[in-house]
Amino acid sequence: MTISGEFFAFMGLALVAIIGGVLLLNLNKVVHMVVALIFTFVSIAGIYILLSAEFVAAVQILIYSGAITIIMLFGIMLTKPYDDESESKGGKWKKILLFLGVIGFAFAVYVGIYNFPIEQVPSALHENNTMEIGKAIYTKFIIPFELVSVLLLAALVGAIILAKREDKEADKE
């Protein structure tokens, strides 16, 4: 295995993704949790860029880091959080066992990946990725693409109708 700049970039992005995930699970404030989630999503987009999947990276940033995170933030902020701060019995031992389990799983995955025989086959994956995806969507998959857009439009209209109906019921009371 040769150590290159791409290897260091991957390790840095993977470390940020893992730290973001761990912080997401351990932080108490909702806004801090969402920021940790954004760090995780953006670092995964960086890994996609290292894999020469620029379109998937752009979609990752636009959809997940933008839209999904904002929707989650609104959903969490509009619901009443539980204020139960009491820690269950054996909380320290539970955390230690959980940490040991995570380390054991990570070691098993590491050993499994590096002992898995993968043949390297030359391919032309890195040539005009985004253009090839666009050609596939607008030629071979145009009908499913349009059906998904109609489905999303119907869902949007349904959500508007449900919201209007709730407003009318609230006005009657």
C-alpha positions, -999 to 999 in steps of 0.1 A, spaced: 0 0 0 14 34 -10 7 64 11 -4 94 -11 -22 126 -7 -54 109 -17 -50 85 12 -45 113 37 -75 132 23 -96 101 26 -85 94 62 -91 131 71 -126 131 56 -134 97 71 -122 109 105 -144 140 103 -174 118 93 -169 95 122 -164 124 147 -195 141 133 -215 109 138 -202 104 174 -209 140 183 -244 138 168 -251 109 192 -235 125 223 -244 162 221 -274 176 240 -284 207 221 -303 202 189 -285 229 169 -251 214 178 -264 180 167 -275 193 134 -241 210 129 -224 177 136 -247 160 111 -238 186 85 -201 179 91 -207 143 85 -227 149 53 -201 173 38 -172 149 46 -191 121 29 -195 144 -1 -157 149 0 -152 112 -1 -175 111 -32 -153 137 -48 -122 115 -41 -141 87 -59 -146 110 -89 -184 111 -84 -189 148 -86 -226 147 -93 -233 125 -63 -212 148 -42 -232 178 -53 -264 160 -47 -252 150 -12 -245 186 -3 -276 200 -18 -301 174 -7 -287 160 26 -266 189 39 -292 214 29 -327 203 26 -329 172 48 -309 188 76 -332 219 76 -363 197 76 -349 177 105 -341 209 124 -376 223 119 -392 189 129 -372 187 161 -377 223 170 -414 221 165 -418 191 188 -416 191 225 -383 176 237 -382 152 267 -366 168 297 -358 136 314 -321 140 324 -319 110 347 -292 86 337 -301 49 338 -284 25 362 -251 12 350 -246 41 326 -208 42 329 -205 4 323 -229 6 295 -209 33 278 -176 13 283 -191 -18 268 -206 1 239 -172 17 232 -155 -17 233 -182 -31 210 -176 -3 185 -139 -8 186 -143 -46 181 -167 -40 151 -143 -15 136 -114 -39 139 -135 -67 123 -144 -45 94 -108 -34 90 -95 -70 90 -123 -80 66 -116 -53 41 -79 -57 40 -81 -95 37 -108 -95 10 -92 -103 -24 -103 -77 -49 -90 -78 -85 -82 -45 -100 -98 -41 -134 -91 -11 -155 -122 9 -163 -132 43 -177 -151 55 -146 -136 90 -144 -145 103 -178 -173 129 -179 -192 114 -150 -218 141 -147 -224 143 -185 -229 105 -186 -254 107 -157 -273 135 -175 -274 115 -208 -287 84 -190 -314 104 -171 -326 123 -202 -325 94 -227 -327 59 -211 -345 69 -179 -366 98 -190 -400 82 -182 -391 72 -146 -376 106 -142 -408 123 -153 -429 99 -132 -409 108 -101 -414 146 -108 -452 140 -111 -452 120 -79 -434 148 -61 -458 173 -75 -488 152 -63 -472 150 -28 -467 187 -27 -503 194 -37 -515 168 -11 -495 185 16 -510 219 7 -545 205 7 -539 189 41 -525 221 55 -554 242 42 -579 217 57 -562 219 92 -564 258 90 -601 256 82 -607 232 111 -587 255 134 -608 285 124 -641 267 131 -630 261 167 
